Amino acid sequence: METILKCSGLTKRYSGSLPVLRELNLSLQGGKIAGLLGPNGSGKTTLIKLAAGLLTPDGGAIEIDGQAPGIETKAKVSYLPERDTLPGWMRAGENVAYYADFFEDFDRAKAGEMLRELGIDPAMRLRTMSKGTREKVQLILAMSRKARLYLLDEPIGGVDPAARDYILTTIIQNYSEEAAVVISTHLIADVEKVLDEAIFLSGGQVALQMGVDELREERGMGVDAVFREVFRC
């Protein structure tokens, strides 16, 4: 399977601060769902924004499908930000139409089907929705693309527990075997069942990257338990 995401000595710092990422090395192959895990300030969102082409590195290199982030890779990357970024005046159906016009790989029929299954009226304006419903709309838009890399920053953080299983099932069912998915989350116990790999960030570096099954065999515990052990206060 081809390598979709590769970081070599990747470094990123913000003005007047210590590096958020420090010579980070990482490789993720297609067909994998990886959990990007770590405490606050470990660099998870920064890494995702670098892969999405929203930030530029200060050192090292990052590649998406063999290319540095840029115009070409934006057509291959589907990014779900942690914060709600959709205009409140737009209706759910208008967002679907907007994405369909903007991204050639967007599956409008799939988006409509997911709106129906989640009981979201396409005529509803986003400003009238609950925070959880808006986040569902954002996830639908992200997962209706046929991307090579899906970058999901806290995709279930604002939704109720009853909807989390549907959302995780949606993630599993809507990416191809050639694509890779990165899920950054603090709700490890909820997402653990869908993960193929766990990537632990600490101090701006990869502290541990391992297959979930391998992790259980070697350590005799699940991802959530390993996280609590590695990052115990």
Residue frames relative to the residue before (quaternion, step in Angstrom):
aa qw qx qy qz dx dy dz
M 1.0000 0.0000 0.0000 0.0000 0.00 0.00 0.00
E 0.4948 -0.6908 0.4479 0.2780 3.57 -0.95 0.90
T 0.4830 -0.6316 0.5216 0.3094 3.53 -1.25 0.55
I 0.2432 -0.7908 0.5509 0.1097 3.57 -0.73 1.12
L 0.7974 0.1220 -0.0367 0.5898 3.58 0.92 -0.91
K 0.0721 0.7947 -0.5975 0.0790 3.56 -0.80 1.05
C 0.0586 -0.7751 0.6291 0.0071 3.55 -0.92 0.99
S 0.0484 -0.7968 0.6021 -0.0134 3.57 -0.88 0.98
G 0.8408 -0.1029 0.0313 0.5306 3.57 -0.46 1.20
L 0.2381 0.8271 -0.4830 0.1611 3.58 1.20 0.56
T 0.0002 -0.7969 0.6015 -0.0549 3.55 -0.80 1.09
K 0.0568 0.7795 -0.6216 0.0527 3.55 -1.02 0.88
R 0.0193 0.7772 -0.6283 0.0291 3.53 -0.94 0.96
Y 0.3315 -0.7041 0.5864 0.2247 3.52 -1.23 0.52
S 0.7143 -0.4914 0.2871 0.4073 3.55 -1.18 0.62
G 0.8637 0.0961 -0.0992 0.4847 3.55 -0.84 1.07
S 0.6603 0.4902 -0.3122 0.4756 3.59 1.22 0.27
L 0.5957 -0.5191 0.4635 0.4011 3.51 -1.35 0.18
P 0.6432 -0.5302 0.3605 0.4186 3.62 -1.11 0.46
V 0.3793 -0.6967 0.5625 0.2332 3.57 -1.02 0.84
L 0.7455 0.1474 -0.0980 0.6426 3.55 1.17 -0.73
R 0.1066 -0.8188 0.5641 0.0084 3.59 -0.82 1.02
E 0.8123 -0.2630 0.1346 0.5029 3.57 -0.28 1.33
L 0.1530 0.8279 -0.5150 0.1611 3.53 0.92 1.02
N 0.1164 -0.7734 0.6216 0.0441 3.56 -1.02 0.91
L 0.1362 0.7919 -0.5703 0.1706 3.55 -0.79 1.07
S 0.0057 0.7797 -0.6261 0.0087 3.56 -1.10 0.72
L 0.0036 -0.7965 0.6036 -0.0351 3.57 -0.89 0.99
Q 0.2901 -0.7826 0.5349 0.1313 3.53 -0.78 1.10
G 0.6245 -0.5268 0.4265 0.3881 3.53 -1.33 0.31
G 0.7476 0.3843 -0.2936 0.4552 3.55 -1.21 0.51
K 0.6427 0.5206 -0.3097 0.4690 3.58 1.28 0.16
I 0.1770 -0.7088 0.6678 0.1425 3.51 -1.25 0.64
A 0.0656 -0.8292 0.5547 -0.0206 3.56 -0.48 1.22
G 0.3114 -0.7193 0.5911 0.1903 3.53 -1.06 0.82
L 0.1921 -0.7575 0.6157 0.1010 3.58 -0.80 1.04
L 0.0201 0.8591 -0.4964 0.1227 3.52 -0.10 1.37
G 0.3340 0.7223 -0.5594 0.2319 3.54 -1.09 0.73
P 0.6046 -0.5614 0.4081 0.3908 3.59 -1.20 0.35
N 0.6923 -0.4318 0.3580 0.4541 3.56 -1.31 0.11
G 0.8019 0.2808 -0.2131 0.4823 3.56 -0.96 0.88
S 0.5051 0.6738 -0.4159 0.3434 3.59 1.25 0.08
G 0.6146 -0.5937 0.3349 0.3970 3.61 1.25 -0.19
K 0.3548 0.7726 -0.4754 0.2264 3.60 1.23 0.13
T 0.7174 0.4363 -0.2605 0.4766 3.58 0.72 -1.05
T 0.6132 0.5443 -0.3497 0.4532 3.60 1.05 -0.70
L 0.6513 0.5077 -0.3147 0.4680 3.59 0.95 -0.86
I 0.6543 0.5103 -0.3118 0.4629 3.58 0.93 -0.85
K 0.6744 0.4871 -0.3016 0.4659 3.60 0.93 -0.84
L 0.6038 0.5328 -0.3547 0.4751 3.60 1.10 -0.58
A 0.6744 0.4867 -0.2909 0.4729 3.58 0.94 -0.90
A 0.6757 0.4827 -0.2877 0.4771 3.58 1.12 -0.64
G 0.4954 -0.6808 0.4121 0.3481 3.58 1.28 -0.14
L 0.4796 0.6786 -0.4292 0.3540 3.58 1.23 0.39
L 0.7415 0.2167 -0.1545 0.6160 3.56 1.31 -0.30
T 0.2962 -0.7256 0.5841 0.2110 3.56 -1.26 0.36
P 0.4901 -0.6791 0.4547 0.3031 3.62 -0.95 0.78
D 0.3988 -0.6920 0.5496 0.2452 3.54 -1.28 0.46
G 0.7953 -0.0048 -0.0049 0.6062 3.55 1.27 -0.16
G 0.7539 0.3500 -0.2731 0.4843 3.54 -1.20 0.50
A 0.4091 -0.7051 0.5291 0.2357 3.56 -1.27 -0.34
I 0.0902 -0.7463 0.6549 0.0781 3.50 -1.31 0.52
E 0.0799 -0.8057 0.5870 0.0040 3.56 -0.94 0.92
I 0.1645 -0.7392 0.6462 0.0944 3.52 -1.16 0.80
D 0.8263 -0.1020 0.0319 0.5530 3.57 -0.47 1.19
G 0.7346 -0.4439 0.2132 0.4669 3.56 1.05 0.88
Q 0.6922 0.4364 -0.2721 0.5062 3.60 1.27 0.04
A 0.5004 -0.6071 0.5155 0.3397 3.56 -1.17 0.60
P 0.5986 -0.5808 0.3993 0.3807 3.62 -1.01 0.72
G 0.2871 0.7299 -0.5700 0.2448 3.55 -0.88 1.02
I 0.8069 -0.2569 0.1878 0.4976 3.53 -1.26 -0.41
E 0.6669 0.5187 -0.3099 0.4360 3.59 0.91 -0.90
T 0.7122 0.4611 -0.2755 0.4520 3.59 0.90 -0.88
K 0.5571 0.6019 -0.4062 0.4029 3.61 1.13 -0.45
A 0.6364 0.5157 -0.3220 0.4747 3.56 1.18 -0.51
K 0.7049 0.4419 -0.2531 0.4938 3.59 1.27 -0.25
V 0.7126 0.4410 -0.2278 0.4957 3.58 1.26 -0.40
S 0.1328 -0.7579 0.6348 0.0711 3.55 -0.94 0.96
Y 0.1042 -0.8393 0.5331 -0.0228 3.55 -0.47 1.28
L 0.1041 -0.7629 0.6369 0.0394 3.54 -0.91 1.01
P 0.2538 -0.7991 0.5228 0.1537 3.61 -0.32 1.19
E 0.6135 -0.5557 0.4151 0.3776 3.53 -1.26 0.45
R 0.7508 0.3651 -0.1968 0.5140 3.58 1.00 -0.82
D 0.5634 -0.5919 0.4678 0.3367 3.51 -1.23 0.62
T 0.0631 -0.8386 0.5409 -0.0115 3.59 -0.56 1.16
L 0.5376 0.6466 -0.4037 0.3605 3.60 1.24 -0.08
P 0.5282 -0.6428 0.4452 0.3311 3.64 -0.96 0.81
G 0.4942 -0.7068 0.4277 0.2706 3.56 -0.79 1.02
W 0.6423 0.5475 -0.3326 0.4208 3.60 1.12 -0.57
M 0.6099 0.5789 -0.3558 0.4078 3.59 1.18 -0.42
R 0.4094 -0.6740 0.5574 0.2598 3.54 -1.21 0.60
A 0.6573 -0.5172 0.3633 0.4104 3.58 -1.21 0.49
G 0.6745 0.4974 -0.2951 0.4590 3.58 0.93 -0.87
E 0.6210 0.5330 -0.3366 0.4658 3.57 1.11 -0.64
N 0.6177 0.5314 -0.3429 0.4673 3.57 1.08 -0.66
V 0.6253 0.5271 -0.3317 0.4703 3.57 1.02 -0.79
A 0.6666 0.4960 -0.3014 0.4677 3.60 0.91 -0.92
Y 0.6310 0.5405 -0.3260 0.4510 3.58 1.02 -0.81
Y 0.6767 0.4782 -0.2915 0.4779 3.58 0.87 -0.95
A 0.6355 0.5366 -0.3321 0.4450 3.59 0.99 -0.81
D 0.6654 0.4841 -0.2967 0.4846 3.60 1.08 -0.70
F 0.7184 0.4863 -0.2450 0.4330 3.55 1.01 -0.86
F 0.7942 0.2408 -0.1078 0.5474 3.59 0.98 -0.85
E 0.4202 -0.7267 0.4908 0.2331 3.56 -0.70 1.10
D 0.7099 0.4614 -0.2597 0.4644 3.59 1.13 -0.64
F 0.4593 0.7004 -0.4408 0.3227 3.60 1.26 0.16
D 0.2498 -0.7652 0.5821 0.1149 3.58 -0.90 1.03
R 0.2735 -0.8104 0.4996 0.1370 3.57 -0.08 1.32
A 0.6388 0.5321 -0.3284 0.4483 3.59 1.00 -0.78
K 0.6420 0.5200 -0.3179 0.4652 3.57 1.00 -0.82
A 0.6441 0.5198 -0.3203 0.4608 3.58 0.97 -0.84
G 0.6563 0.5139 -0.3068 0.4594 3.58 0.96 -0.86
E 0.6356 0.5314 -0.3196 0.4599 3.55 1.04 -0.82
M 0.6829 0.4783 -0.2988 0.4643 3.60 0.91 -0.85
L 0.5920 0.5475 -0.3672 0.4636 3.60 1.06 -0.63
R 0.6651 0.4977 -0.3056 0.4653 3.59 0.93 -0.90
E 0.6839 0.5039 -0.2998 0.4342 3.58 0.86 -0.93
L 0.7134 0.4058 -0.2466 0.5154 3.58 1.15 -0.59
G 0.4847 -0.7099 0.4077 0.3080 3.57 1.28 0.19
I 0.4342 0.6857 -0.4649 0.3537 3.59 1.10 0.71
D 0.3480 -0.7467 0.5359 0.1846 3.56 -0.64 1.17
P 0.4530 -0.7029 0.4730 0.2775 3.64 -0.67 1.03
A 0.6553 0.5233 -0.3153 0.4442 3.61 1.16 -0.50
M 0.5268 0.6463 -0.4147 0.3645 3.61 1.21 -0.20
R 0.3645 -0.6979 0.5712 0.2320 3.54 -1.06 0.81
L 0.5820 -0.6268 0.3889 0.3422 3.54 -1.01 0.81
R 0.6413 0.5458 -0.3415 0.4173 3.60 1.02 -0.70
T 0.6646 0.4817 -0.3118 0.4786 3.61 1.21 -0.31
M 0.5895 0.5932 -0.3576 0.4157 3.60 1.27 -0.16
S 0.5420 -0.5634 0.5010 0.3711 3.52 -1.31 0.32
K 0.6722 -0.4859 0.3644 0.4235 3.58 -1.26 0.35
G 0.6665 0.5157 -0.3054 0.4434 3.58 0.94 -0.87
T 0.6563 0.5051 -0.3166 0.4625 3.58 1.00 -0.80
R 0.6273 0.5211 -0.3424 0.4667 3.60 0.99 -0.76
E 0.6571 0.5026 -0.3183 0.4630 3.58 0.97 -0.80
K 0.6015 0.5405 -0.3573 0.4674 3.59 1.10 -0.59
V 0.6344 0.5235 -0.3271 0.4652 3.59 1.00 -0.84
Q 0.6512 0.5125 -0.3195 0.4595 3.59 0.92 -0.87
L 0.6574 0.5028 -0.3166 0.4635 3.59 0.96 -0.84
I 0.6168 0.5435 -0.3435 0.4540 3.59 0.99 -0.82
L 0.6610 0.5075 -0.3076 0.4592 3.58 0.90 -0.91
A 0.6772 0.4996 -0.2948 0.4527 3.59 0.92 -0.89
M 0.7549 0.4094 -0.2173 0.4640 3.58 0.88 -0.94
S 0.5855 0.5671 -0.3835 0.4342 3.61 1.24 0.01
R 0.5740 0.5558 -0.3930 0.4551 3.56 1.26 0.15
K 0.3605 -0.6911 0.5779 0.2419 3.58 -1.22 0.51
A 0.0904 0.8463 -0.5113 0.1194 3.55 0.57 1.23
R 0.5029 -0.6124 0.5090 0.3360 3.54 -1.37 0.12
L 0.7895 0.1064 -0.0382 0.6032 3.55 1.17 -0.64
Y 0.1383 -0.7693 0.6213 0.0553 3.54 -0.87 1.07
L 0.1066 -0.7890 0.6049 0.0170 3.57 -0.75 1.12
L 0.0037 0.8320 -0.5497 0.0745 3.57 -0.23 1.29
D 0.1235 -0.8108 0.5717 0.0228 3.55 -0.40 1.29
E 0.8238 -0.1699 0.0406 0.5393 3.58 -0.36 1.32
P 0.0630 0.8597 -0.5053 0.0402 3.63 0.70 1.02
I 0.7682 0.3066 -0.1937 0.5276 3.63 1.15 -0.40
G 0.3425 0.7944 -0.4574 0.2062 3.57 1.27 0.19
G 0.8036 0.3086 -0.1488 0.4867 3.59 0.96 -0.79
V 0.6021 0.5711 -0.3683 0.4191 3.60 1.21 0.11
D 0.5845 -0.5970 0.4233 0.3503 3.54 -1.20 0.57
P 0.6567 -0.5446 0.3445 0.3918 3.60 -1.14 0.59
A 0.6208 0.5675 -0.3503 0.4121 3.60 1.04 -0.70
A 0.7086 0.4508 -0.2600 0.4765 3.60 1.11 -0.65
R 0.5228 0.6803 -0.4118 0.3071 3.59 1.17 -0.41
D 0.6417 0.5241 -0.3363 0.4478 3.59 0.94 -0.81
Y 0.6421 0.5119 -0.3287 0.4665 3.59 0.98 -0.81
I 0.6621 0.5155 -0.3079 0.4484 3.56 0.91 -0.91
L 0.6700 0.4837 -0.3032 0.4745 3.58 0.93 -0.86
T 0.6244 0.5180 -0.3342 0.4797 3.58 1.06 -0.71
T 0.6136 0.5489 -0.3316 0.4607 3.58 1.08 -0.78
I 0.6436 0.5206 -0.3180 0.4621 3.57 0.96 -0.86
I 0.6692 0.5110 -0.2974 0.4502 3.58 0.89 -0.96
Q 0.7488 0.4493 -0.2200 0.4348 3.56 0.83 -1.03
N 0.7653 0.4150 -0.1941 0.4521 3.57 1.14 -0.50
Y 0.6421 0.4183 -0.3952 0.5065 3.56 1.02 0.71
S 0.4759 -0.6948 0.4654 0.2724 3.55 -1.04 0.78
E 0.6543 -0.5264 0.3782 0.3896 3.55 -1.28 0.33
E 0.6527 0.5081 -0.3159 0.4648 3.58 1.20 -0.42
A 0.6475 0.5281 -0.3114 0.4527 3.60 1.23 -0.35
A 0.2734 -0.7230 0.6053 0.1904 3.54 -1.37 0.23
V 0.1940 -0.7670 0.6041 0.0959 3.54 -1.18 0.68
V 0.1021 -0.7618 0.6375 0.0535 3.56 -0.98 0.92
I 0.0692 -0.7919 0.6067 0.0006 3.57 -0.72 1.13
S 0.1356 -0.7636 0.6278 0.0658 3.55 -0.67 1.14
T 0.2092 0.7957 -0.5375 0.1851 3.59 -0.66 1.05
H 0.3539 -0.6785 0.5955 0.2447 3.51 -1.37 0.39
L 0.6240 0.5364 -0.3321 0.4611 3.60 1.26 -0.32
I 0.0394 -0.8725 0.4869 0.0091 3.53 0.75 1.13
A 0.6477 0.5376 -0.3299 0.4274 3.59 0.91 -0.86
D 0.6577 0.5184 -0.3090 0.4508 3.58 1.10 -0.68
V 0.7686 0.3751 -0.1992 0.4784 3.61 0.93 -0.83
E 0.4533 0.7374 -0.4328 0.2519 3.58 1.20 -0.43
K 0.6613 0.5496 -0.3153 0.4014 3.58 0.96 -0.85
V 0.7176 0.4248 -0.2667 0.4832 3.62 1.15 -0.39
L 0.5726 0.6376 -0.3699 0.3587 3.60 1.23 -0.24
D 0.2941 -0.7141 0.6075 0.1856 3.53 -1.20 0.70
E 0.7975 0.1088 -0.0294 0.5927 3.56 1.11 -0.80
A 0.2049 -0.7360 0.6268 0.1527 3.53 -1.29 0.44
I 0.0949 -0.7758 0.6234 0.0223 3.55 -0.90 1.02
F 0.1345 -0.8050 0.5766 0.0388 3.56 -0.50 1.22
L 0.1532 -0.7800 0.6024 0.0722 3.57 -0.79 1.07
S 0.0759 0.7715 -0.6281 0.0671 3.54 -1.05 0.83
G 0.8535 0.0238 -0.0394 0.5191 3.57 -0.78 1.00
G 0.6887 -0.5069 0.2771 0.4381 3.56 1.09 0.70
Q 0.6886 0.4025 -0.2838 0.5323 3.58 1.25 0.33
V 0.5332 -0.5865 0.4849 0.3695 3.56 -1.28 0.27
A 0.2407 -0.7884 0.5548 0.1129 3.54 -0.50 1.23
L 0.7896 -0.0768 0.0834 0.6030 3.56 1.14 -0.69
Q 0.0371 0.7548 -0.6546 0.0177 3.57 -1.03 0.84
M 0.2003 0.7880 -0.5454 0.2037 3.54 -0.55 1.16
G 0.5612 -0.5763 0.4730 0.3594 3.56 -1.21 0.56
V 0.5694 -0.6271 0.4072 0.3417 3.56 -0.99 0.81
D 0.6565 0.4975 -0.3188 0.4689 3.62 0.93 -0.82
E 0.6408 0.5205 -0.3109 0.4709 3.56 1.02 -0.84
L 0.6240 0.5474 -0.3242 0.4538 3.55 1.04 -0.83
R 0.6734 0.4927 -0.2927 0.4671 3.57 0.91 -0.90
E 0.6623 0.5106 -0.3091 0.4529 3.58 0.99 -0.84
E 0.7318 0.4466 -0.2469 0.4517 3.59 0.84 -0.98
R 0.7958 0.3156 -0.1425 0.4967 3.57 0.96 -0.88
G 0.3881 -0.7537 0.4621 0.2603 3.55 1.23 -0.21
M 0.7163 0.3529 -0.2566 0.5445 3.58 1.15 0.56
G 0.5653 -0.6189 0.4387 0.3239 3.54 -1.27 0.41
V 0.7398 -0.4263 0.2925 0.4305 3.52 -1.36 0.12
D 0.6566 0.5193 -0.3201 0.4436 3.58 0.89 -0.91
A 0.6657 0.4949 -0.3028 0.4693 3.59 0.96 -0.85
V 0.6355 0.5132 -0.3306 0.4726 3.61 1.00 -0.77
F 0.6251 0.5398 -0.3375 0.4516 3.58 0.98 -0.83
R 0.6738 0.4951 -0.2960 0.4618 3.59 0.88 -0.93
E 0.6554 0.5053 -0.3107 0.4677 3.56 1.09 -0.70
V 0.6870 0.4936 -0.2851 0.4508 3.59 0.89 -0.97
F 0.8066 0.2692 -0.1166 0.5132 3.57 0.91 -0.92
R 0.2171 0.7936 -0.5363 0.1882 3.57 1.11 0.65
C 0.4302 -0.7112 0.4985 0.2462 3.57 -0.89 0.98
